[in-house]
Amino acid sequence: MSDNKTEYSYYIKVKNESARKRLGFPFAFWWKTESSEAAATARLAVSMLDAGFEPTDFAKPVRVNSPAVNELPPEGSFDTTF
């Protein structure tokens, strides 16, 4: 197993209009430093559930470049306000 870790950032769109109205936001953002994309997506699902959201309310996560800003949400938190 490699010790090389990479930052994985994801944009997660709410699946449809009824879910957007019910949840009150159009998308979420999540990032974490992990050893593989498989580990990152598994932890994303756990973070989503821990935050009280169901994965079925969201489209497939899209990996994005990490934004170059000073105020990223805490690493590993499922953020709906970023």
N, CA, C and O atoms as a Maestro MAE file, in Angstrom:
{
 s_m_m2io_version
 :::
 2.0.0
}

f_m_ct {
 s_m_title
 :::
 protein
 m_atom[328] {
  # First column is atom index #
  i_m_mmod_type
  r_m_x_coord
  r_m_y_coord
  r_m_z_coord
  i_m_residue_number
  s_m_chain_name
  s_m_pdb_residue_name
  s_m_pdb_atom_name
  i_m_atomic_number
  :::
  1 25 0.841 -1.171 0.000 1 A "MET " " N  " 7
  2 3 0.000 0.000 0.000 1 A "MET " " CA " 6
  3 2 0.889 1.237 0.000 1 A "MET " " C  " 6
  4 15 1.893 1.290 0.710 1 A "MET " " O  " 8
  5 25 0.522 2.208 -0.781 2 A "SER " " N  " 7
  6 3 1.322 3.419 -0.935 2 A "SER " " CA " 6
  7 2 1.037 4.425 0.175 2 A "SER " " C  " 6
  8 15 -0.088 4.529 0.664 2 A "SER " " O  " 8
  9 25 2.073 5.161 0.560 3 A "ASP " " N  " 7
  10 3 1.903 6.236 1.532 3 A "ASP " " CA " 6
  11 2 1.597 7.562 0.844 3 A "ASP " " C  " 6
  12 15 1.402 8.579 1.510 3 A "ASP " " O  " 8
  13 25 1.553 7.554 -0.480 4 A "ASN " " N  " 7
  14 3 1.241 8.774 -1.220 4 A "ASN " " CA " 6
  15 2 -0.228 9.117 -1.029 4 A "ASN " " C  " 6
  16 15 -1.109 8.285 -1.243 4 A "ASN " " O  " 8
  17 25 -0.473 10.349 -0.625 5 A "LYS " " N  " 7
  18 3 -1.850 10.786 -0.421 5 A "LYS " " CA " 6
  19 2 -2.138 11.957 -1.342 5 A "LYS " " C  " 6
  20 15 -1.252 12.748 -1.665 5 A "LYS " " O  " 8
  21 25 -3.374 12.052 -1.752 6 A "THR " " N  " 7
  22 3 -3.826 13.082 -2.670 6 A "THR " " CA " 6
  23 2 -5.062 13.749 -2.092 6 A "THR " " C  " 6
  24 15 -5.850 13.112 -1.394 6 A "THR " " O  " 8
  25 25 -5.228 15.030 -2.384 7 A "GLU " " N  " 7
  26 3 -6.458 15.715 -1.988 7 A "GLU " " CA " 6
  27 2 -7.534 15.397 -3.016 7 A "GLU " " C  " 6
  28 15 -7.325 15.548 -4.220 7 A "GLU " " O  " 8
  29 25 -8.676 14.961 -2.532 8 A "TYR " " N  " 7
  30 3 -9.831 14.680 -3.370 8 A "TYR " " CA " 6
  31 2 -10.935 15.650 -2.980 8 A "TYR " " C  " 6
  32 15 -11.335 15.709 -1.817 8 A "TYR " " O  " 8
  33 25 -11.428 16.414 -3.961 9 A "SER " " N  " 7
  34 3 -12.502 17.378 -3.738 9 A "SER " " CA " 6
  35 2 -13.675 16.998 -4.627 9 A "SER " " C  " 6
  36 15 -13.495 16.625 -5.786 9 A "SER " " O  " 8
  37 25 -14.879 17.097 -4.073 10 A "TYR " " N  " 7
  38 3 -16.073 16.715 -4.825 10 A "TYR " " CA " 6
  39 2 -17.167 17.765 -4.723 10 A "TYR " " C  " 6
  40 15 -17.403 18.345 -3.664 10 A "TYR " " O  " 8
  41 25 -17.824 17.994 -5.847 11 A "TYR " " N  " 7
  42 3 -19.036 18.796 -5.944 11 A "TYR " " CA " 6
  43 2 -20.160 17.780 -6.033 11 A "TYR " " C  " 6
  44 15 -20.135 16.899 -6.893 11 A "TYR " " O  " 8
  45 25 -21.149 17.894 -5.146 12 A "ILE " " N  " 7
  46 3 -22.238 16.923 -5.119 12 A "ILE " " CA " 6
  47 2 -23.550 17.674 -5.297 12 A "ILE " " C  " 6
  48 15 -23.994 18.380 -4.391 12 A "ILE " " O  " 8
  49 25 -24.166 17.525 -6.455 13 A "LYS " " N  " 7
  50 3 -25.401 18.231 -6.776 13 A "LYS " " CA " 6
  51 2 -26.598 17.480 -6.195 13 A "LYS " " C  " 6
  52 15 -26.652 16.251 -6.234 13 A "LYS " " O  " 8
  53 25 -27.562 18.243 -5.651 14 A "VAL " " N  " 7
  54 3 -28.810 17.634 -5.200 14 A "VAL " " CA " 6
  55 2 -29.525 17.123 -6.446 14 A "VAL " " C  " 6
  56 15 -29.570 17.802 -7.471 14 A "VAL " " O  " 8
  57 25 -30.081 15.920 -6.346 15 A "LYS " " N  " 7
  58 3 -30.558 15.181 -7.511 15 A "LYS " " CA " 6
  59 2 -31.681 15.871 -8.291 15 A "LYS " " C  " 6
  60 15 -31.620 15.915 -9.520 15 A "LYS " " O  " 8
  61 25 -32.693 16.406 -7.625 16 A "ASN " " N  " 7
  62 3 -33.826 16.977 -8.348 16 A "ASN " " CA " 6
  63 2 -34.447 18.143 -7.583 16 A "ASN " " C  " 6
  64 15 -34.067 18.432 -6.448 16 A "ASN " " O  " 8
  65 25 -35.407 18.806 -8.225 17 A "GLU " " N  " 7
  66 3 -36.018 20.012 -7.661 17 A "GLU " " CA " 6
  67 2 -36.739 19.740 -6.344 17 A "GLU " " C  " 6
  68 15 -36.646 20.550 -5.422 17 A "GLU " " O  " 8
  69 25 -37.446 18.636 -6.232 18 A "SER " " N  " 7
  70 3 -38.160 18.358 -4.973 18 A "SER " " CA " 6
  71 2 -37.175 18.138 -3.824 18 A "SER " " C  " 6
  72 15 -37.432 18.568 -2.700 18 A "SER " " O  " 8
  73 25 -36.068 17.483 -4.093 19 A "ALA " " N  " 7
  74 3 -35.044 17.294 -3.056 19 A "ALA " " CA " 6
  75 2 -34.399 18.630 -2.702 19 A "ALA " " C  " 6
  76 15 -34.104 18.883 -1.534 19 A "ALA " " O  " 8
  77 25 -34.177 19.491 -3.701 20 A "ARG " " N  " 7
  78 3 -33.607 20.819 -3.429 20 A "ARG " " CA " 6
  79 2 -34.523 21.631 -2.520 20 A "ARG " " C  " 6
  80 15 -34.055 22.290 -1.591 20 A "ARG " " O  " 8
  81 25 -35.819 21.585 -2.786 21 A "LYS " " N  " 7
  82 3 -36.776 22.317 -1.947 21 A "LYS " " CA " 6
  83 2 -36.808 21.743 -0.537 21 A "LYS " " C  " 6
  84 15 -36.846 22.493 0.439 21 A "LYS " " O  " 8
  85 25 -36.792 20.441 -0.426 22 A "ARG " " N  " 7
  86 3 -36.853 19.781 0.881 22 A "ARG " " CA " 6
  87 2 -35.583 20.031 1.692 22 A "ARG " " C  " 6
  88 15 -35.654 20.293 2.893 22 A "ARG " " O  " 8
  89 25 -34.425 19.952 1.039 23 A "LEU " " N  " 7
  90 3 -33.155 20.116 1.741 23 A "LEU " " CA " 6
  91 2 -32.774 21.581 1.937 23 A "LEU " " C  " 6
  92 15 -32.123 21.927 2.924 23 A "LEU " " O  " 8
  93 25 -33.175 22.441 1.006 24 A "GLY " " N  " 7
  94 3 -32.893 23.864 1.134 24 A "GLY " " CA " 6
  95 2 -31.556 24.318 0.582 24 A "GLY " " C  " 6
  96 15 -31.106 25.420 0.897 24 A "GLY " " O  " 8
  97 25 -30.910 23.501 -0.232 25 A "PHE " " N  " 7
  98 3 -29.647 23.891 -0.868 25 A "PHE " " CA " 6
  99 2 -29.494 23.117 -2.171 25 A "PHE " " C  " 6
  100 15 -30.028 22.015 -2.297 25 A "PHE " " O  " 8
  101 25 -28.765 23.682 -3.154 26 A "PRO " " N  " 7
  102 3 -28.650 23.036 -4.464 26 A "PRO " " CA " 6
  103 2 -27.482 22.057 -4.614 26 A "PRO " " C  " 6
  104 15 -27.502 21.198 -5.495 26 A "PRO " " O  " 8
  105 25 -26.466 22.185 -3.757 27 A "PHE " " N  " 7
  106 3 -25.291 21.323 -3.894 27 A "PHE " " CA " 6
  107 2 -24.532 21.292 -2.585 27 A "PHE " " C  " 6
  108 15 -24.815 22.061 -1.667 27 A "PHE " " O  " 8
  109 25 -23.562 20.390 -2.510 28 A "ALA " " N  " 7
  110 3 -22.667 20.292 -1.353 28 A "ALA " " CA " 6
  111 2 -21.236 20.175 -1.871 28 A "ALA " " C  " 6
  112 15 -20.996 19.903 -3.047 28 A "ALA " " O  " 8
  113 25 -20.304 20.389 -0.960 29 A "PHE " " N  " 7
  114 3 -18.883 20.294 -1.284 29 A "PHE " " CA " 6
  115 2 -18.217 19.466 -0.197 29 A "PHE " " C  " 6
  116 15 -18.565 19.571 0.979 29 A "PHE " " O  " 8
  117 25 -17.256 18.640 -0.602 30 A "TRP " " N  " 7
  118 3 -16.540 17.788 0.356 30 A "TRP " " CA " 6
  119 2 -15.126 17.582 -0.152 30 A "TRP " " C  " 6
  120 15 -14.909 17.425 -1.354 30 A "TRP " " O  " 8
  121 25 -14.153 17.582 0.767 31 A "TRP " " N  " 7
  122 3 -12.765 17.287 0.378 31 A "TRP " " CA " 6
  123 2 -12.069 16.538 1.497 31 A "TRP " " C  " 6
  124 15 -12.413 16.675 2.671 31 A "TRP " " O  " 8
  125 25 -11.077 15.740 1.110 32 A "LYS " " N  " 7
  126 3 -10.304 14.971 2.081 32 A "LYS " " CA " 6
  127 2 -9.018 14.507 1.416 32 A "LYS " " C  " 6
  128 15 -8.976 14.295 0.204 32 A "LYS " " O  " 8
  129 25 -7.979 14.354 2.210 33 A "THR " " N  " 7
  130 3 -6.713 13.795 1.744 33 A "THR " " CA " 6
  131 2 -6.752 12.299 2.006 33 A "THR " " C  " 6
  132 15 -6.895 11.867 3.150 33 A "THR " " O  " 8
  133 25 -6.626 11.515 0.952 34 A "GLU " " N  " 7
  134 3 -6.721 10.054 1.059 34 A "GLU " " CA " 6
  135 2 -5.682 9.390 0.163 34 A "GLU " " C  " 6
  136 15 -5.059 10.033 -0.682 34 A "GLU " " O  " 8
  137 25 -5.515 8.098 0.369 35 A "SER " " N  " 7
  138 3 -4.544 7.333 -0.412 35 A "SER " " CA " 6
  139 2 -5.101 6.875 -1.757 35 A "SER " " C  " 6
  140 15 -4.332 6.527 -2.653 35 A "SER " " O  " 8
  141 25 -6.436 6.868 -1.915 36 A "SER " " N  " 7
  142 3 -7.025 6.455 -3.188 36 A "SER " " CA " 6
  143 2 -8.395 7.097 -3.363 36 A "SER " " C  " 6
  144 15 -9.023 7.533 -2.398 36 A "SER " " O  " 8
  145 25 -8.842 7.145 -4.606 37 A "GLU " " N  " 7
  146 3 -10.165 7.703 -4.874 37 A "GLU " " CA " 6
  147 2 -11.259 6.818 -4.286 37 A "GLU " " C  " 6
  148 15 -12.292 7.324 -3.846 37 A "GLU " " O  " 8
  149 25 -11.047 5.515 -4.274 38 A "ALA " " N  " 7
  150 3 -12.032 4.607 -3.675 38 A "ALA " " CA " 6
  151 2 -12.211 4.901 -2.187 38 A "ALA " " C  " 6
  152 15 -13.337 4.921 -1.688 38 A "ALA " " O  " 8
  153 25 -11.109 5.129 -1.482 39 A "ALA " " N  " 7
  154 3 -11.190 5.469 -0.056 39 A "ALA " " CA " 6
  155 2 -11.888 6.811 0.130 39 A "ALA " " C  " 6
  156 15 -12.680 6.975 1.058 39 A "ALA " " O  " 8
  157 25 -11.600 7.764 -0.741 40 A "ALA " " N  " 7
  158 3 -12.220 9.086 -0.633 40 A "ALA " " CA " 6
  159 2 -13.729 9.008 -0.837 40 A "ALA " " C  " 6
  160 15 -14.483 9.604 -0.068 40 A "ALA " " O  " 8
  161 25 -14.181 8.285 -1.855 41 A "THR " " N  " 7
  162 3 -15.622 8.208 -2.096 41 A "THR " " CA " 6
  163 2 -16.337 7.427 -0.996 41 A "THR " " C  " 6
  164 15 -17.487 7.727 -0.677 41 A "THR " " O  " 8
  165 25 -15.681 6.443 -0.421 42 A "ALA " " N  " 7
  166 3 -16.282 5.716 0.707 42 A "ALA " " CA " 6
  167 2 -16.440 6.646 1.907 42 A "ALA " " C  " 6
  168 15 -17.479 6.641 2.568 42 A "ALA " " O  " 8
  169 25 -15.419 7.438 2.185 43 A "ARG " " N  " 7
  170 3 -15.503 8.380 3.313 43 A "ARG " " CA " 6
  171 2 -16.503 9.500 3.036 43 A "ARG " " C  " 6
  172 15 -17.135 10.012 3.959 43 A "ARG " " O  " 8
  173 25 -16.646 9.876 1.777 44 A "LEU " " N  " 7
  174 3 -17.656 10.864 1.403 44 A "LEU " " CA " 6
  175 2 -19.049 10.356 1.761 44 A "LEU " " C  " 6
  176 15 -19.848 11.090 2.342 44 A "LEU " " O  " 8
  177 25 -19.340 9.115 1.418 45 A "ALA " " N  " 7
  178 3 -20.653 8.540 1.732 45 A "ALA " " CA " 6
  179 2 -20.896 8.516 3.238 45 A "ALA " " C  " 6
  180 15 -21.998 8.823 3.693 45 A "ALA " " O  " 8
  181 25 -19.888 8.157 4.002 46 A "VAL " " N  " 7
  182 3 -20.018 8.129 5.465 46 A "VAL " " CA " 6
  183 2 -20.230 9.541 6.002 46 A "VAL " " C  " 6
  184 15 -21.064 9.743 6.885 46 A "VAL " " O  " 8
  185 25 -19.493 10.514 5.487 47 A "SER " " N  " 7
  186 3 -19.651 11.910 5.922 47 A "SER " " CA " 6
  187 2 -21.052 12.425 5.618 47 A "SER " " C  " 6
  188 15 -21.647 13.145 6.419 47 A "SER " " O  " 8
  189 25 -21.572 12.049 4.454 48 A "MET " " N  " 7
  190 3 -22.917 12.450 4.061 48 A "MET " " CA " 6
  191 2 -23.946 11.892 5.045 48 A "MET " " C  " 6
  192 15 -24.829 12.615 5.505 48 A "MET " " O  " 8
  193 25 -23.826 10.611 5.362 49 A "LEU " " N  " 7
  194 3 -24.745 9.976 6.313 49 A "LEU " " CA " 6
  195 2 -24.597 10.569 7.710 49 A "LEU " " C  " 6
  196 15 -25.594 10.802 8.393 49 A "LEU " " O  " 8
  197 25 -23.364 10.814 8.136 50 A "ASP " " N  " 7
  198 3 -23.123 11.413 9.454 50 A "ASP " " CA " 6
  199 2 -23.739 12.805 9.567 50 A "ASP " " C  " 6
  200 15 -24.146 13.222 10.652 50 A "ASP " " O  " 8
  201 25 -23.808 13.524 8.444 51 A "ALA " " N  " 7
  202 3 -24.398 14.862 8.438 51 A "ALA " " CA " 6
  203 2 -25.925 14.808 8.383 51 A "ALA " " C  " 6
  204 15 -26.584 15.846 8.451 51 A "ALA " " O  " 8
  205 25 -26.490 13.604 8.259 52 A "GLY " " N  " 7
  206 3 -27.939 13.448 8.263 52 A "GLY " " CA " 6
  207 2 -28.589 13.453 6.899 52 A "GLY " " C  " 6
  208 15 -29.799 13.652 6.791 52 A "GLY " " O  " 8
  209 25 -27.802 13.237 5.848 53 A "PHE " " N  " 7
  210 3 -28.336 13.237 4.494 53 A "PHE " " CA " 6
  211 2 -28.275 11.840 3.895 53 A "PHE " " C  " 6
  212 15 -27.408 11.036 4.238 53 A "PHE " " O  " 8
  213 25 -29.215 11.566 2.993 54 A "GLU " " N  " 7
  214 3 -29.258 10.285 2.299 54 A "GLU " " CA " 6
  215 2 -28.572 10.406 0.939 54 A "GLU " " C  " 6
  216 15 -28.846 11.344 0.190 54 A "GLU " " O  " 8
  217 25 -27.695 9.479 0.618 55 A "PRO " " N  " 7
  218 3 -27.027 9.520 -0.690 55 A "PRO " " CA " 6
  219 2 -28.001 9.516 -1.868 55 A "PRO " " C  " 6
  220 15 -27.663 10.022 -2.938 55 A "PRO " " O  " 8
  221 25 -29.194 8.960 -1.696 56 A "THR " " N  " 7
  222 3 -30.172 8.911 -2.785 56 A "THR " " CA " 6
  223 2 -30.703 10.291 -3.164 56 A "THR " " C  " 6
  224 15 -31.303 10.442 -4.229 56 A "THR " " O  " 8
  225 25 -30.495 11.305 -2.313 57 A "ASP " " N  " 7
  226 3 -30.932 12.670 -2.625 57 A "ASP " " CA " 6
  227 2 -29.935 13.411 -3.510 57 A "ASP " " C  " 6
  228 15 -30.196 14.543 -3.916 57 A "ASP " " O  " 8
  229 25 -28.801 12.790 -3.815 58 A "PHE " " N  " 7
  230 3 -27.737 13.466 -4.545 58 A "PHE " " CA " 6
  231 2 -27.358 12.717 -5.813 58 A "PHE " " C  " 6
  232 15 -27.467 11.494 -5.894 58 A "PHE " " O  " 8
  233 25 -26.907 13.490 -6.805 59 A "ALA " " N  " 7
  234 3 -26.360 12.904 -8.027 59 A "ALA " " CA " 6
  235 2 -24.973 12.345 -7.713 59 A "ALA " " C  " 6
  236 15 -24.445 12.536 -6.617 59 A "ALA " " O  " 8
  237 25 -24.399 11.658 -8.684 60 A "LYS " " N  " 7
  238 3 -23.055 11.112 -8.509 60 A "LYS " " CA " 6
  239 2 -22.068 12.251 -8.246 60 A "LYS " " C  " 6
  240 15 -22.081 13.249 -8.965 60 A "LYS " " O  " 8
  241 25 -21.209 12.117 -7.222 61 A "PRO " " N  " 7
  242 3 -20.229 13.170 -6.934 61 A "PRO " " CA " 6
  243 2 -19.280 13.391 -8.118 61 A "PRO " " C  " 6
  244 15 -18.854 12.441 -8.775 61 A "PRO " " O  " 8
  245 25 -18.965 14.646 -8.370 62 A "VAL " " N  " 7
  246 3 -18.058 15.011 -9.454 62 A "VAL " " CA " 6
  247 2 -16.766 15.520 -8.829 62 A "VAL " " C  " 6
  248 15 -16.773 16.465 -8.040 62 A "VAL " " O  " 8
  249 25 -15.660 14.883 -9.191 63 A "ARG " " N  " 7
  250 3 -14.371 15.324 -8.652 63 A "ARG " " CA " 6
  251 2 -13.975 16.633 -9.322 63 A "ARG " " C  " 6
  252 15 -14.045 16.771 -10.543 63 A "ARG " " O  " 8
  253 25 -13.558 17.586 -8.500 64 A "VAL " " N  " 7
  254 3 -13.167 18.907 -8.988 64 A "VAL " " CA " 6
  255 2 -11.794 19.264 -8.433 64 A "VAL " " C  " 6
  256 15 -11.330 18.654 -7.470 64 A "VAL " " O  " 8
  257 25 -11.152 20.246 -9.037 65 A "ASN " " N  " 7
  258 3 -9.907 20.769 -8.478 65 A "ASN " " CA " 6
  259 2 -10.234 21.492 -7.181 65 A "ASN " " C  " 6
  260 15 -11.289 22.115 -7.065 65 A "ASN " " O  " 8
  261 25 -9.351 21.415 -6.223 66 A "SER " " N  " 7
  262 3 -9.568 22.126 -4.962 66 A "SER " " CA " 6
  263 2 -9.553 23.620 -5.229 66 A "SER " " C  " 6
  264 15 -8.633 24.131 -5.867 66 A "SER " " O  " 8
  265 25 -10.569 24.324 -4.745 67 A "PRO " " N  " 7
  266 3 -10.574 25.775 -4.926 67 A "PRO " " CA " 6
  267 2 -9.390 26.414 -4.205 67 A "PRO " " C  " 6
  268 15 -9.001 25.967 -3.126 67 A "PRO " " O  " 8
  269 25 -8.830 27.437 -4.789 68 A "ALA " " N  " 7
  270 3 -7.695 28.136 -4.170 68 A "ALA " " CA " 6
  271 2 -8.228 29.281 -3.315 68 A "ALA " " C  " 6
  272 15 -8.122 30.450 -3.684 68 A "ALA " " O  " 8
  273 25 -8.793 28.930 -2.185 69 A "VAL " " N  " 7
  274 3 -9.323 29.923 -1.248 69 A "VAL " " CA " 6
  275 2 -8.795 29.604 0.142 69 A "VAL " " C  " 6
  276 15 -8.386 28.476 0.420 69 A "VAL " " O  " 8
  277 25 -8.808 30.592 0.996 70 A "ASN " " N  " 7
  278 3 -8.295 30.409 2.350 70 A "ASN " " CA " 6
  279 2 -9.291 29.750 3.291 70 A "ASN " " C  " 6
  280 15 -8.898 29.195 4.317 70 A "ASN " " O  " 8
  281 25 -10.561 29.805 2.959 71 A "GLU " " N  " 7
  282 3 -11.569 29.336 3.893 71 A "GLU " " CA " 6
  283 2 -12.327 28.116 3.381 71 A "GLU " " C  " 6
  284 15 -13.548 28.151 3.236 71 A "GLU " " O  " 8
  285 25 -11.606 27.054 3.113 72 A "LEU " " N  " 7
  286 3 -12.257 25.796 2.764 72 A "LEU " " CA " 6
  287 2 -12.989 25.271 3.990 72 A "LEU " " C  " 6
  288 15 -12.592 25.562 5.119 72 A "LEU " " O  " 8
  289 25 -14.054 24.500 3.781 73 A "PRO " " N  " 7
  290 3 -14.691 23.855 4.927 73 A "PRO " " CA " 6
  291 2 -13.693 22.898 5.581 73 A "PRO " " C  " 6
  292 15 -12.711 22.514 4.947 73 A "PRO " " O  " 8
  293 25 -13.922 22.511 6.819 74 A "PRO " " N  " 7
  294 3 -13.003 21.567 7.465 74 A "PRO " " CA " 6
  295 2 -12.867 20.278 6.647 74 A "PRO " " C  " 6
  296 15 -13.831 19.802 6.046 74 A "PRO " " O  " 8
  297 25 -11.679 19.738 6.639 75 A "GLU " " N  " 7
  298 3 -11.421 18.508 5.885 75 A "GLU " " CA " 6
  299 2 -12.335 17.394 6.364 75 A "GLU " " C  " 6
  300 15 -12.443 17.136 7.563 75 A "GLU " " O  " 8
  301 25 -12.998 16.730 5.410 76 A "GLY " " N  " 7
  302 3 -13.850 15.589 5.717 76 A "GLY " " CA " 6
  303 2 -15.269 15.945 6.120 76 A "GLY " " C  " 6
  304 15 -16.069 15.049 6.391 76 A "GLY " " O  " 8
  305 25 -15.606 17.243 6.168 77 A "SER " " N  " 7
  306 3 -16.980 17.604 6.542 77 A "SER " " CA " 6
  307 2 -17.819 17.782 5.279 77 A "SER " " C  " 6
  308 15 -17.353 18.326 4.278 77 A "SER " " O  " 8
  309 25 -19.053 17.319 5.347 78 A "PHE " " N  " 7
  310 3 -19.993 17.439 4.233 78 A "PHE " " CA " 6
  311 2 -20.617 18.825 4.334 78 A "PHE " " C  " 6
  312 15 -21.485 19.052 5.177 78 A "PHE " " O  " 8
  313 25 -20.187 19.750 3.487 79 A "ASP " " N  " 7
  314 3 -20.562 21.151 3.624 79 A "ASP " " CA " 6
  315 2 -21.610 21.560 2.600 79 A "ASP " " C  " 6
  316 15 -21.436 21.342 1.401 79 A "ASP " " O  " 8
  317 25 -22.699 22.155 3.076 80 A "THR " " N  " 7
  318 3 -23.781 22.585 2.192 80 A "THR " " CA " 6
  319 2 -23.834 24.098 2.038 80 A "THR " " C  " 6
  320 15 -24.757 24.615 1.409 80 A "THR " " O  " 8
  321 25 -22.859 24.825 2.600 81 A "THR " " N  " 7
  322 3 -22.878 26.284 2.532 81 A "THR " " CA " 6
  323 2 -21.689 26.868 1.794 81 A "THR " " C  " 6
  324 15 -21.631 28.083 1.606 81 A "THR " " O  " 8
  325 25 -20.750 26.058 1.374 82 A "PHE " " N  " 7
  326 3 -19.525 26.554 0.749 82 A "PHE " " CA " 6
  327 2 -19.812 27.113 -0.625 82 A "PHE " " C  " 6
  328 15 -18.898 27.578 -1.305 82 A "PHE " " O  " 8
  :::
 }
 m_bond[327] {
  # First column is bond index #
  i_m_from
  i_m_to
  i_m_order
  :::
  1 1 2 1
  2 2 3 1
  3 3 4 2
  4 3 5 1
  5 5 6 1
  6 6 7 1
  7 7 8 2
  8 7 9 1
  9 9 10 1
  10 10 11 1
  11 11 12 2
  12 11 13 1
  13 13 14 1
  14 14 15 1
  15 15 16 2
  16 15 17 1
  17 17 18 1
  18 18 19 1
  19 19 20 2
  20 19 21 1
  21 21 22 1
  22 22 23 1
  23 23 24 2
  24 23 25 1
  25 25 26 1
  26 26 27 1
  27 27 28 2
  28 27 29 1
  29 29 30 1
  30 30 31 1
  31 31 32 2
  32 31 33 1
  33 33 34 1
  34 34 35 1
  35 35 36 2
  36 35 37 1
  37 37 38 1
  38 38 39 1
  39 39 40 2
  40 39 41 1
  41 41 42 1
  42 42 43 1
  43 43 44 2
  44 43 45 1
  45 45 46 1
  46 46 47 1
  47 47 48 2
  48 47 49 1
  49 49 50 1
  50 50 51 1
  51 51 52 2
  52 51 53 1
  53 53 54 1
  54 54 55 1
  55 55 56 2
  56 55 57 1
  57 57 58 1
  58 58 59 1
  59 59 60 2
  60 59 61 1
  61 61 62 1
  62 62 63 1
  63 63 64 2
  64 63 65 1
  65 65 66 1
  66 66 67 1
  67 67 68 2
  68 67 69 1
  69 69 70 1
  70 70 71 1
  71 71 72 2
  72 71 73 1
  73 73 74 1
  74 74 75 1
  75 75 76 2
  76 75 77 1
  77 77 78 1
  78 78 79 1
  79 79 80 2
  80 79 81 1
  81 81 82 1
  82 82 83 1
  83 83 84 2
  84 83 85 1
  85 85 86 1
  86 86 87 1
  87 87 88 2
  88 87 89 1
  89 89 90 1
  90 90 91 1
  91 91 92 2
  92 91 93 1
  93 93 94 1
  94 94 95 1
  95 95 96 2
  96 95 97 1
  97 97 98 1
  98 98 99 1
  99 99 100 2
  100 99 101 1
  101 101 102 1
  102 102 103 1
  103 103 104 2
  104 103 105 1
  105 105 106 1
  106 106 107 1
  107 107 108 2
  108 107 109 1
  109 109 110 1
  110 110 111 1
  111 111 112 2
  112 111 113 1
  113 113 114 1
  114 114 115 1
  115 115 116 2
  116 115 117 1
  117 117 118 1
  118 118 119 1
  119 119 120 2
  120 119 121 1
  121 121 122 1
  122 122 123 1
  123 123 124 2
  124 123 125 1
  125 125 126 1
  126 126 127 1
  127 127 128 2
  128 127 129 1
  129 129 130 1
  130 130 131 1
  131 131 132 2
  132 131 133 1
  133 133 134 1
  134 134 135 1
  135 135 136 2
  136 135 137 1
  137 137 138 1
  138 138 139 1
  139 139 140 2
  140 139 141 1
  141 141 142 1
  142 142 143 1
  143 143 144 2
  144 143 145 1
  145 145 146 1
  146 146 147 1
  147 147 148 2
  148 147 149 1
  149 149 150 1
  150 150 151 1
  151 151 152 2
  152 151 153 1
  153 153 154 1
  154 154 155 1
  155 155 156 2
  156 155 157 1
  157 157 158 1
  158 158 159 1
  159 159 160 2
  160 159 161 1
  161 161 162 1
  162 162 163 1
  163 163 164 2
  164 163 165 1
  165 165 166 1
  166 166 167 1
  167 167 168 2
  168 167 169 1
  169 169 170 1
  170 170 171 1
  171 171 172 2
  172 171 173 1
  173 173 174 1
  174 174 175 1
  175 175 176 2
  176 175 177 1
  177 177 178 1
  178 178 179 1
  179 179 180 2
  180 179 181 1
  181 181 182 1
  182 182 183 1
  183 183 184 2
  184 183 185 1
  185 185 186 1
  186 186 187 1
  187 187 188 2
  188 187 189 1
  189 189 190 1
  190 190 191 1
  191 191 192 2
  192 191 193 1
  193 193 194 1
  194 194 195 1
  195 195 196 2
  196 195 197 1
  197 197 198 1
  198 198 199 1
  199 199 200 2
  200 199 201 1
  201 201 202 1
  202 202 203 1
  203 203 204 2
  204 203 205 1
  205 205 206 1
  206 206 207 1
  207 207 208 2
  208 207 209 1
  209 209 210 1
  210 210 211 1
  211 211 212 2
  212 211 213 1
  213 213 214 1
  214 214 215 1
  215 215 216 2
  216 215 217 1
  217 217 218 1
  218 218 219 1
  219 219 220 2
  220 219 221 1
  221 221 222 1
  222 222 223 1
  223 223 224 2
  224 223 225 1
  225 225 226 1
  226 226 227 1
  227 227 228 2
  228 227 229 1
  229 229 230 1
  230 230 231 1
  231 231 232 2
  232 231 233 1
  233 233 234 1
  234 234 235 1
  235 235 236 2
  236 235 237 1
  237 237 238 1
  238 238 239 1
  239 239 240 2
  240 239 241 1
  241 241 242 1
  242 242 243 1
  243 243 244 2
  244 243 245 1
  245 245 246 1
  246 246 247 1
  247 247 248 2
  248 247 249 1
  249 249 250 1
  250 250 251 1
  251 251 252 2
  252 251 253 1
  253 253 254 1
  254 254 255 1
  255 255 256 2
  256 255 257 1
  257 257 258 1
  258 258 259 1
  259 259 260 2
  260 259 261 1
  261 261 262 1
  262 262 263 1
  263 263 264 2
  264 263 265 1
  265 265 266 1
  266 266 267 1
  267 267 268 2
  268 267 269 1
  269 269 270 1
  270 270 271 1
  271 271 272 2
  272 271 273 1
  273 273 274 1
  274 274 275 1
  275 275 276 2
  276 275 277 1
  277 277 278 1
  278 278 279 1
  279 279 280 2
  280 279 281 1
  281 281 282 1
  282 282 283 1
  283 283 284 2
  284 283 285 1
  285 285 286 1
  286 286 287 1
  287 287 288 2
  288 287 289 1
  289 289 290 1
  290 290 291 1
  291 291 292 2
  292 291 293 1
  293 293 294 1
  294 294 295 1
  295 295 296 2
  296 295 297 1
  297 297 298 1
  298 298 299 1
  299 299 300 2
  300 299 301 1
  301 301 302 1
  302 302 303 1
  303 303 304 2
  304 303 305 1
  305 305 306 1
  306 306 307 1
  307 307 308 2
  308 307 309 1
  309 309 310 1
  310 310 311 1
  311 311 312 2
  312 311 313 1
  313 313 314 1
  314 314 315 1
  315 315 316 2
  316 315 317 1
  317 317 318 1
  318 318 319 1
  319 319 320 2
  320 319 321 1
  321 321 322 1
  322 322 323 1
  323 323 324 2
  324 323 325 1
  325 325 326 1
  326 326 327 1
  327 327 328 2
  :::
 }
}
